[in-house]
Amino acid sequence: MTLPIIWREEAETDLLDILDYIAARNKPASQRLRAVIYEAVDRLPDHPHIHRPGRIPGTREAIVHPNYILISRVAEAIEILAVLHSRQQYP
């Protein structure tokens, strides 16, 4: 059974803020990062537990780029919780 993907509003905002920030300085880099993140998300339904266990119990962390981490939770669906810069304080 393939699990659906649900983006939390906070995660969508995180991603848009990051992409806007990068695009203001380097639009092609922003487009590449967007593609890398969505490729990682698109693989999750087939392999929901492929990434390392998260620092918060019940979460998973995917290092989608040396500077960015995708935080998700697997339950009845794959929930995208956040997209963070690796230097951000988390949790």
C-alpha positions in Angstrom: 0.0 0.0 0.0 1.3 3.4 -1.0 0.9 6.1 1.6 -0.2 9.5 0.6 1.9 12.6 1.2 0.6 15.5 3.3 2.5 18.8 3.5 1.8 20.7 6.7 1.3 24.4 6.2 4.4 25.2 8.2 6.5 22.9 6.0 5.2 24.6 2.8 6.0 28.0 4.3 9.5 26.8 5.3 10.1 25.6 1.8 8.8 28.7 0.1 10.8 31.0 2.4 14.0 29.1 1.7 13.4 29.0 -2.1 12.5 32.7 -2.2 15.6 33.6 -0.2 17.9 31.6 -2.5 16.1 32.8 -5.7 16.7 36.4 -4.8 20.5 35.6 -5.0 20.6 32.7 -7.5 17.5 31.6 -9.3 19.0 28.5 -10.9 20.2 27.3 -7.5 16.7 27.8 -6.0 15.2 25.7 -8.9 17.8 22.9 -8.3 17.1 22.8 -4.6 13.3 22.7 -5.2 13.8 19.8 -7.6 16.1 17.9 -5.1 13.5 18.3 -2.3 10.6 17.2 -4.4 12.5 14.2 -5.7 13.2 13.2 -2.1 9.5 13.6 -1.2 8.4 11.7 -4.3 10.4 8.7 -3.2 8.9 8.5 0.3 5.7 6.6 -0.6 7.8 3.7 -1.9 10.3 3.8 1.0 8.8 5.8 3.9 11.4 4.6 6.5 14.5 5.1 4.3 15.8 8.1 6.1 17.4 8.2 9.5 15.2 8.4 12.7 14.6 12.0 13.7 15.7 13.7 16.9 12.1 13.9 17.9 10.6 10.5 18.5 8.4 9.3 15.6 10.0 11.5 13.0 12.4 10.9 10.1 15.1 13.2 8.8 16.2 13.3 5.2 19.3 15.3 4.4 18.2 16.4 1.0 21.1 18.8 0.5 24.2 19.4 2.6 22.4 22.5 4.0 18.8 21.4 4.2 16.9 18.7 6.1 13.4 17.4 5.4 11.5 16.4 8.5 8.6 13.9 8.1 6.4 11.5 10.1 5.0 8.2 8.9 1.6 7.1 10.1 -1.6 6.7 8.0 0.1 9.1 5.6 3.6 10.6 5.2 3.4 14.0 6.8 6.0 16.6 5.8 6.5 18.5 9.0 9.4 20.9 8.2 12.2 21.9 5.8 15.1 23.3 7.8 18.5 24.8 7.2 21.0 22.4 8.8 22.3 25.2 11.0 18.9 26.0 12.5 18.3 25.1 16.1 16.2 21.9 16.0 14.3 20.6 17.9 
